[in-house]
């Protein structure tokens, strides 16, 4: 089954009650749905997507750089040198962190 779809053009016709009931059901069961025939241009939707993507990207980057694993790595590096974590293979860091967590769990 795919994402629920609601045809918003039916809100202004004979199927209004059924469409509103469908929206209510999808809100309760799925918490989201896709709207079609809503009258918003593709151009505007594309512009909104780009702005939202950039916003989330900036938010994620800040959150990631301020995350506990990055802070811990920076602290470790600062003890050994004046460097900070900048260009790091984060896949390796994640694997290292998982290994360290397993070791910590075995010793506690």
N, C-alpha and C positions, 0 to 999 in steps of 0.2 A: 504494500500500500504506500502511495506517495503522500506528499504534503497535501493537506486539505485545501481545496480551491473554492473560493466564493466569487460568483459573478455579481459584481456590484450593480450592474445595469438592471438587475431584477428587483432592486429595492424600490424603484419608482414604478412598479407595474403590479399586475395581478398576483405575482409571486412574492410580494413584499413580506408578508407574515412568515412564509416558509424560509425566505432568505434570512430574515432577522433571527429566526429560530436556529437556522444553520450556523450563523455567526456565534450565537450564544453557546451552542453545543461545542463548536470548535474551540471557543475560548475556554470552556470548562474542561474539555477532554484533552486538547492538544496544547493550549496556551498560545497558539499562533496558527496562521493560515495564510494562504496566498490570495491576494485580491486580483481579479481580472476585470477588464472593462470598467476601470475606475476613472478614466478621463484624464489621467496625468500623462503628459508626453514622455516618450522614451528619452528625449534630450534632457529634460529636467531630472528624470530618474537617474540617468548616467551622471549628471553633475552632482546630485546628492550622494550617490554611491562613492564617487571620488573623494568628496569632502569627508564623508564618514570613514572611509578607509584610511585617509591621511590622519584623521583625528585618533582613531584606534591605534594606528601605527606609532604615533608619537606617544600615546599613553602607555602602550605596551613596552616601548623602548625605555621610557623613564622607569616604569615599574620593574622591568627586568634589571636595569642597571642598579636599582635600589633594592633588589631582592636579597634575601639572606645568603644564598649561595655565593653571589657575586661579592657581597660585603665580606664574607668569610675569606674568599680567595684574595681579595684586596688586602685584608689584614695579614694573611699569610705572606703575601708578596712583600708588603711593606716591612715586615720583620726581617726579610732577607735582602731587600734592596729598596730603592725609591720608586720602583715601577708600579704601575697600576694595571689591572686587567683591561685590555683594550681589544687586541686582535687575538682572540682565543678560539679554538675549536670547541664550541659549546657542546657538541655531541660527546667529546672526550670528557669534558667537565661533568656532564650529567652522569656518564658511566662511572666516573671517579666518585661522585657524590653517592650514587647507589651502592657502590662497593663499600664506602666508608660507613654508610648507614647500616649495612649488613654486619660489618665488624662491630660497630657500636652496639647493635642489638644482641650480638652474641656475648659481649662482655658485660652487659648489664643484667 
